[in-house]
Amino acid sequence: MIPVGIVGGTGYTGVELLRILALHPSDRIAAVTSRSDAGCRVDAAYPNLRGFMDASFVEPSVEALADCEAVFFATPNGTCMRMAPALLDRGIKVIDLAADFRLADAAVWTLWYGEPHACPDLLAEAVYGLPEINREAVRGARLVACPGCYPTSVQLGLLPLLEKGLISAGRIIADVKSGV
């Protein structure tokens, strides 16, 4: 069993990740963080996890995640980049579900997100975590930058057409909307 941690276990993405990982046969959730619910049992907050989870939320810190082999960040942009270097230094794999490592250029990241990147030296190492495109690279990565829902839907829809040469990459316009 692979001990995993989740930083941000109470947001929309964190709760869905909890549900998926609680049922996964190869992992064990070793830590779930939440600033607002620290000390509360996870299954008390989410009754659908009763019988599947025996953990309480803890404050997010490198020490709270020290026993994990991999840590998922289900947090707003800017959170993962502040903890990732210390986790990676401990040999813990980092999987960012936000946008901290999606862009390889720190200046472009700053332009889009309005603050300097906290660890620009790690941007080149981050593997773009879309397995349909980077399966082997993801498998061996220490740092995975997961694409968001919009880029995933666009890329997976267009990839077969691009691979078959049926469309030109230079003429694509993707207009994506959300109903959530």
Stockholm file with secondary structure:
# STOCKHOLM 1.0

chainA/1-180         MIPVGIVGGTGYTGVELLRILALHPSDRIAAVTSRSDAGCRVDAAYPNLRGFMDASFVEPSVEALADCEAVFFATPNGTCMRMAPALLDRGIKVIDLAADFRLADAAVWTLWYGEPHACPDLLAEAVYGLPEINREAVRGARLVACPGCYPTSVQLGLLPLLEKGLISAGRIIADVKSGV
#=GR chainA/1-180 SS CEEEEEESTTSHHHHHHHHHHHTCTTEEEEEEECTTTTTSBHHHHCGGGTTTCCCBEECCCTGGGTTCSEEEECSCTTSHHHHHHHHHHTTCEEEESSSTTTCSCHHHHHHHHSSCCSCGGGTTTCEECCHHHHHHHHHHCSEEECCCHHHHHHHHHHHHHHHTTSSCGGGCCCCCCCCC
#=GC SS_cons         CEEEEEESTTSHHHHHHHHHHHTCTTEEEEEEECTTTTTSBHHHHCGGGTTTCCCBEECCCTGGGTTCSEEEECSCTTSHHHHHHHHHHTTCEEEESSSTTTCSCHHHHHHHHSSCCSCGGGTTTCEECCHHHHHHHHHHCSEEECCCHHHHHHHHHHHHHHHTTSSCGGGCCCCCCCCC
//
